Amino acid sequence: MDFRCNDVTIQRMKTSIITISDRAARGEYDDLGGPALKKAAERYQWTVIGEALVPDDKREIQRAIREQIAKGAQLILTTGGTGVALRDVTPEAVREIAVRELPGFGEVMRMESMKITKNAILSRSLAAVVDRTLVICLPGKPSGAVECLGFVGGAIPHCVEVLQEIPTSC
């Protein structure tokens, strides 16, 4: 499927998925968030070109993002590290390397998630531009990550087109 905004088309968006979890990185439990997001990305017919699993560490998160950008990722989906625990540092890691933040993504994810759980108010999910790549930081719970992606999925293709400097009249 191609993504269209009037007459502009972006084919098979190149997507990478990064799971951020100390325990999964240590092998204490299986990563479920990354595979859930991969299935969701494939349902959107985006091409998953890379996957990574890193601990809750700012430098490791930033390294993984830069590696995926170097592979050609136009969209990076992270799962984990967006809560209030002291080790939840994903938003801070992304903000440090971002060109700009896109607050509407986090606002919509929290607003829609509040209809499902009162704890959504604790989420620090966000989206930002790193170089010319859209990075979306999603919750660590697999169902929450997929739900939040669904809440903002419609805006992603146009954002990636703009970042890739594809002419658009939208």
Backbone bond lengths (Angstrom), bond angles and torsions (degrees), N, CA, C in turn:
res aa  C-N    CA-C-N  psi(-1)  N-CA   C-N-CA  omega(-1)  CA-C   N-CA-C  phi
1 M - - - 1.447 - - 1.526 108.72 -
2 D 1.298 115.89 139.02 1.451 122.03 174.45 1.527 107.62 -97.50
3 F 1.314 116.15 152.74 1.453 121.08 177.96 1.508 107.46 -104.02
4 R 1.318 117.15 126.50 1.450 121.42 -172.77 1.518 112.37 -118.00
5 C 1.298 114.82 142.24 1.451 123.57 170.63 1.518 103.54 -134.77
6 N 1.307 117.02 99.42 1.460 123.57 -169.11 1.532 108.33 58.24
7 D 1.332 118.09 -118.44 1.460 119.40 -176.80 1.520 113.15 -97.40
8 V 1.320 118.13 6.01 1.454 121.19 -176.66 1.530 109.16 -93.55
9 T 1.316 116.27 139.88 1.455 120.69 -177.98 1.524 110.44 -130.49
10 I 1.321 116.09 134.87 1.461 121.05 171.04 1.525 106.41 -116.74
11 Q 1.310 116.32 120.99 1.452 120.35 -174.28 1.516 111.32 -93.98
12 R 1.321 115.57 133.43 1.457 123.13 170.65 1.523 112.46 42.29
13 M 1.314 116.13 68.39 1.459 122.67 -177.00 1.532 111.14 -49.84
14 K 1.319 116.83 127.72 1.459 123.10 -179.63 1.523 108.95 -78.05
15 T 1.327 115.39 115.22 1.460 122.52 -171.13 1.521 110.66 -123.54
16 S 1.324 115.86 140.92 1.465 121.75 172.68 1.520 108.80 -123.52
17 I 1.326 115.00 152.95 1.458 121.44 -178.19 1.524 108.85 -126.05
18 I 1.333 115.75 128.93 1.462 121.07 179.55 1.530 108.29 -123.26
19 T 1.327 116.09 122.56 1.460 121.58 174.12 1.519 108.05 -95.96
20 I 1.333 115.65 131.52 1.456 121.58 179.14 1.525 107.93 -115.06
21 S 1.334 115.46 111.08 1.468 120.17 -177.59 1.524 109.53 -163.60
22 D 1.316 116.57 121.49 1.465 120.38 175.40 1.520 110.62 -59.00
23 R 1.330 116.29 -51.04 1.470 120.21 -174.14 1.522 112.61 -66.19
24 A 1.323 117.94 -41.45 1.467 119.42 177.88 1.529 110.52 -67.56
25 A 1.332 117.05 -38.02 1.470 120.44 178.71 1.529 110.96 -64.20
26 R 1.340 117.48 -31.23 1.468 121.44 177.41 1.526 111.95 -84.29
27 G 1.323 118.38 -4.12 1.454 121.39 179.88 1.508 114.26 81.06
28 E 1.332 117.48 16.09 1.463 120.94 -179.15 1.523 112.51 -76.06
29 Y 1.333 116.65 -23.85 1.457 120.46 171.64 1.514 108.75 -155.58
30 D 1.326 114.82 161.77 1.463 120.33 -178.02 1.518 110.87 -73.84
31 D 1.315 115.40 142.63 1.458 121.80 173.14 1.525 108.09 -72.12
32 L 1.300 117.34 116.83 1.460 121.84 177.04 1.528 111.72 -105.13
33 G 1.341 116.90 -26.10 1.461 121.45 -178.00 1.515 112.76 -67.29
34 G 1.325 116.94 -46.24 1.464 120.45 179.85 1.524 112.58 -58.75
35 P 1.349 118.10 -51.78 1.462 119.31 178.02 1.535 113.54 -60.53
36 A 1.337 117.53 -36.00 1.467 120.50 178.36 1.533 110.29 -64.73
37 L 1.339 116.76 -42.27 1.469 119.82 178.02 1.523 111.65 -68.39
38 K 1.327 116.75 -35.25 1.470 119.55 178.17 1.530 109.90 -61.56
39 K 1.319 116.86 -45.05 1.471 120.36 177.74 1.526 110.64 -61.21
40 A 1.319 117.04 -42.08 1.469 120.97 179.59 1.528 110.36 -63.99
41 A 1.326 117.30 -43.84 1.467 120.85 178.69 1.517 110.79 -61.64
42 E 1.313 116.59 -39.79 1.468 120.35 178.94 1.525 110.95 -67.03
43 R 1.336 117.50 -32.83 1.468 119.97 175.77 1.531 110.91 -64.96
44 Y 1.330 116.37 -33.22 1.470 120.30 174.71 1.532 111.09 -76.91
45 Q 1.320 116.53 -6.25 1.460 124.93 -176.94 1.522 112.31 66.38
46 W 1.340 115.01 33.64 1.450 120.60 172.86 1.533 107.01 -88.12
47 T 1.307 117.67 147.61 1.452 122.64 -179.43 1.526 109.64 -89.64
48 V 1.324 116.42 116.78 1.458 120.63 178.36 1.528 107.91 -83.82
49 I 1.345 115.37 111.83 1.470 120.27 -176.29 1.514 113.05 -102.07
50 G 1.333 117.33 -8.74 1.455 119.05 -179.83 1.507 112.48 -164.38
51 E 1.331 114.71 152.06 1.456 121.90 177.17 1.526 108.15 -140.77
52 A 1.320 116.17 147.42 1.459 120.79 178.21 1.522 109.44 -147.85
53 L 1.312 115.12 154.33 1.467 123.17 176.07 1.522 106.33 -131.61
54 V 1.332 116.48 118.83 1.467 121.32 -177.63 1.525 110.06 -132.79
55 P 1.337 116.20 156.77 1.471 119.47 176.13 1.521 110.76 -74.44
56 D 1.325 115.48 169.37 1.467 122.72 176.57 1.529 108.98 -73.01
57 D 1.304 115.47 79.36 1.454 122.13 -178.10 1.531 107.78 -144.34
58 K 1.335 117.02 124.88 1.469 120.45 -174.91 1.515 112.85 -53.11
59 R 1.313 117.72 -49.01 1.473 120.35 -176.33 1.524 111.53 -65.11
60 E 1.328 117.27 -38.29 1.470 120.68 178.49 1.537 110.88 -66.65
61 I 1.319 116.39 -40.98 1.471 120.91 177.95 1.524 109.30 -62.74
62 Q 1.320 117.06 -47.53 1.464 120.97 -179.85 1.523 111.75 -63.00
63 R 1.330 116.90 -40.93 1.465 120.92 177.96 1.525 110.40 -60.84
64 A 1.343 116.27 -45.46 1.468 120.17 -179.27 1.527 111.30 -63.18
65 I 1.322 117.23 -40.52 1.467 120.55 178.28 1.522 110.06 -63.06
66 R 1.312 117.08 -46.91 1.474 120.32 -179.48 1.527 111.55 -63.57
67 E 1.331 117.42 -37.89 1.467 120.73 177.09 1.526 111.06 -62.02
68 Q 1.325 116.85 -42.60 1.465 119.82 -179.29 1.531 111.07 -69.42
69 I 1.314 117.45 -35.81 1.466 120.64 175.63 1.529 109.34 -63.50
70 A 1.334 117.15 -42.13 1.468 121.29 179.00 1.524 111.78 -62.59
71 K 1.340 116.90 -27.79 1.467 121.48 177.20 1.530 112.25 -78.34
72 G 1.344 116.38 -9.44 1.460 120.01 178.70 1.515 115.54 105.27
73 A 1.325 117.70 12.45 1.471 120.03 -179.79 1.525 110.52 -63.28
74 Q 1.325 115.63 130.48 1.456 122.45 174.10 1.526 110.36 -94.62
75 L 1.326 115.76 -23.02 1.469 124.01 -179.47 1.520 107.45 -137.84
76 I 1.323 116.14 130.25 1.464 121.13 174.25 1.516 107.86 -121.19
77 L 1.323 115.39 126.76 1.454 122.43 176.67 1.513 107.69 -107.81
78 T 1.341 117.05 121.75 1.454 119.93 174.69 1.518 108.11 -106.57
79 T 1.319 115.47 150.85 1.451 121.19 175.41 1.517 108.31 -132.39
80 G 1.328 115.61 125.50 1.456 120.93 178.55 1.510 113.03 107.91
81 G 1.318 114.19 156.19 1.454 121.74 174.82 1.510 115.29 78.33
82 T 1.340 117.86 17.63 1.471 120.84 -177.85 1.522 112.81 -106.15
83 G 1.321 117.04 7.71 1.468 120.47 -178.65 1.519 112.05 -89.08
84 V 1.321 115.76 -155.51 1.463 121.15 -175.07 1.527 113.52 -107.52
85 A 1.325 118.45 0.03 1.460 120.52 178.06 1.530 109.64 -63.45
86 L 1.313 116.85 152.68 1.458 121.06 -177.76 1.528 112.42 -58.94
87 R 1.333 118.25 -31.48 1.469 121.36 -179.82 1.532 112.33 -83.78
88 D 1.314 119.55 -5.86 1.470 122.49 179.34 1.524 108.96 -77.77
89 V 1.331 116.31 96.97 1.465 121.35 -173.77 1.530 113.44 -122.47
90 T 1.317 117.50 10.70 1.466 119.24 -177.18 1.525 112.54 -57.77
91 P 1.334 120.47 -48.99 1.470 118.85 -179.66 1.532 112.66 -58.64
92 E 1.320 116.25 -41.48 1.469 119.43 -179.63 1.524 110.89 -65.29
93 A 1.326 117.07 -41.42 1.462 121.23 179.57 1.522 111.06 -61.61
94 V 1.326 116.41 -43.49 1.471 120.46 -178.69 1.525 110.54 -70.14
95 R 1.311 117.40 -44.23 1.475 119.93 -179.36 1.532 112.02 -58.38
96 E 1.332 117.03 -36.38 1.470 120.58 -178.56 1.527 113.15 -63.02
97 I 1.336 117.32 -27.41 1.470 119.89 -177.63 1.532 112.59 -111.43
98 A 1.317 116.59 1.98 1.466 120.91 -176.22 1.525 112.11 -79.70
99 V 1.321 114.55 148.45 1.457 122.29 171.50 1.527 108.72 -79.24
100 R 1.333 115.55 -40.64 1.463 121.40 178.00 1.520 109.35 -159.84
101 E 1.326 114.61 153.92 1.457 121.29 175.39 1.522 108.65 -97.98
102 L 1.331 115.97 149.53 1.460 122.70 177.63 1.530 107.51 -116.03
103 P 1.334 118.21 86.41 1.460 121.65 -170.08 1.526 114.99 -63.38
104 G 1.315 117.99 -24.39 1.454 119.85 -178.98 1.518 113.64 -59.37
105 F 1.332 117.43 -34.21 1.465 120.26 179.97 1.528 110.46 -61.76
106 G 1.327 117.82 -50.99 1.458 121.19 179.81 1.513 112.25 -63.40
107 E 1.338 115.68 -39.28 1.461 119.90 179.92 1.524 110.92 -60.84
108 V 1.333 116.63 -46.48 1.469 120.52 -179.15 1.523 110.81 -67.12
109 M 1.331 116.88 -42.23 1.465 119.23 -179.88 1.527 110.76 -60.01
110 R 1.328 117.14 -44.39 1.471 119.58 179.56 1.519 111.47 -68.09
111 M 1.329 117.00 -43.74 1.457 120.67 -177.74 1.541 111.00 -60.81
112 E 1.315 116.24 -47.01 1.464 119.31 -179.22 1.530 111.31 -70.59
113 S 1.321 116.71 -36.80 1.464 120.22 179.42 1.520 111.99 -66.84
114 M 1.330 117.40 -29.59 1.465 121.13 177.68 1.526 111.04 -60.56
115 K 1.330 117.50 -24.30 1.465 121.30 177.37 1.528 111.07 -72.68
116 I 1.342 116.26 -15.47 1.457 122.18 -176.87 1.524 111.38 -105.46
117 T 1.351 116.30 -42.80 1.466 120.53 -178.27 1.523 110.99 -146.88
118 K 1.315 115.89 137.59 1.468 120.48 178.79 1.528 111.70 -66.09
119 N 1.333 117.47 -21.01 1.461 120.81 -179.70 1.526 113.22 -75.21
120 A 1.316 118.14 -5.48 1.463 121.03 178.20 1.526 111.57 -60.38
121 I 1.303 116.39 -25.16 1.466 120.01 179.66 1.531 111.40 -63.52
122 L 1.324 117.46 -19.29 1.462 122.48 179.14 1.534 112.75 -84.05
123 S 1.308 117.35 -10.18 1.465 121.32 -176.80 1.523 111.80 -71.38
124 R 1.328 115.02 141.58 1.457 121.34 175.41 1.524 110.23 -116.26
125 S 1.336 116.14 29.29 1.465 121.04 178.56 1.516 109.90 -59.09
126 L 1.325 115.38 146.67 1.457 120.02 -177.86 1.516 110.60 -157.13
127 A 1.322 115.01 174.38 1.464 122.09 171.21 1.515 107.42 -134.46
128 A 1.323 115.03 147.12 1.459 121.00 179.97 1.519 109.21 -151.50
129 V 1.316 114.67 162.49 1.461 121.50 176.00 1.518 107.44 -101.97
130 V 1.319 116.50 124.53 1.458 122.89 173.58 1.522 105.84 -118.35
131 D 1.323 116.38 118.44 1.461 122.42 -169.85 1.530 107.22 57.48
132 R 1.331 118.23 -114.78 1.474 121.24 176.74 1.524 110.23 -119.60
133 T 1.333 116.11 28.25 1.460 122.22 -176.52 1.526 109.43 -115.78
134 L 1.326 115.85 137.67 1.461 121.73 175.08 1.522 108.40 -84.67
135 V 1.333 116.27 124.30 1.465 122.17 177.74 1.522 107.21 -114.64
136 I 1.324 115.74 122.98 1.458 120.86 179.30 1.520 108.08 -116.57
137 C 1.333 115.75 122.24 1.456 122.72 -178.73 1.524 108.89 -97.48
138 L 1.316 115.49 113.29 1.457 123.19 -174.37 1.523 110.88 -109.02
139 P 1.329 117.19 162.38 1.472 120.15 178.80 1.530 111.95 -59.99
140 G 1.332 115.25 162.03 1.456 120.73 178.86 1.516 113.95 -80.40
141 K 1.311 117.75 -27.75 1.468 120.80 178.55 1.529 107.85 -67.85
142 P 1.338 118.29 125.32 1.469 120.08 -175.55 1.526 114.33 -53.02
143 S 1.327 117.82 -45.61 1.470 119.01 -179.09 1.523 110.77 -65.40
144 G 1.327 117.35 -38.75 1.459 121.29 178.03 1.517 111.99 -65.16
145 A 1.321 116.98 -40.06 1.468 120.80 179.38 1.523 110.65 -63.03
146 V 1.324 116.70 -46.30 1.470 120.95 -178.61 1.528 110.28 -68.01
147 E 1.340 117.56 -41.54 1.468 120.08 177.87 1.521 110.88 -60.97
148 C 1.324 116.59 -46.97 1.470 119.78 -178.24 1.522 111.26 -64.59
149 L 1.316 117.72 -37.99 1.466 120.02 175.42 1.520 109.92 -60.56
150 G 1.319 116.63 -40.65 1.458 120.42 178.23 1.518 113.37 -62.99
151 F 1.323 117.05 -33.24 1.465 120.54 -179.76 1.521 112.28 -67.63
152 V 1.339 117.43 -29.58 1.469 120.71 -175.52 1.524 113.57 -114.37
153 G 1.319 116.92 -2.38 1.464 121.42 -174.48 1.513 115.00 -54.19
154 G 1.317 117.77 -34.25 1.460 121.02 -177.76 1.518 114.03 -65.88
155 A 1.331 117.98 -26.32 1.466 121.59 -178.80 1.522 112.88 -88.30
156 I 1.314 117.25 -15.52 1.463 120.64 -173.23 1.535 113.21 -63.97
157 P 1.330 119.92 -49.60 1.473 118.51 -177.27 1.533 113.32 -56.93
158 H 1.324 116.99 -44.73 1.463 119.12 -179.74 1.526 110.58 -63.59
159 C 1.322 117.60 -42.69 1.463 121.17 179.02 1.523 110.44 -59.26
160 V 1.318 117.21 -44.82 1.463 120.69 -179.92 1.528 110.62 -65.77
161 E 1.327 117.34 -38.91 1.476 119.79 176.41 1.524 110.84 -58.50
162 V 1.320 116.32 -46.41 1.467 120.32 -179.25 1.530 110.02 -62.85
163 L 1.338 116.81 -44.03 1.460 120.11 -179.72 1.520 112.54 -65.38
164 Q 1.326 116.44 -31.20 1.459 120.99 178.72 1.534 111.79 -86.04
165 E 1.344 115.54 3.71 1.470 123.45 178.57 1.530 112.84 60.41
166 I 1.333 114.51 37.18 1.461 120.89 173.52 1.520 106.29 -84.67
167 P 1.339 118.89 123.60 1.468 120.38 -178.55 1.524 110.86 -57.13
168 T 1.319 115.87 134.42 1.448 121.23 -179.72 1.527 109.12 -144.53
169 S 1.309 115.75 147.36 1.463 119.75 178.06 1.513 111.55 -106.96
170 C 1.337 117.39 10.07 1.464 121.77 -179.29 1.519 111.15 -76.34
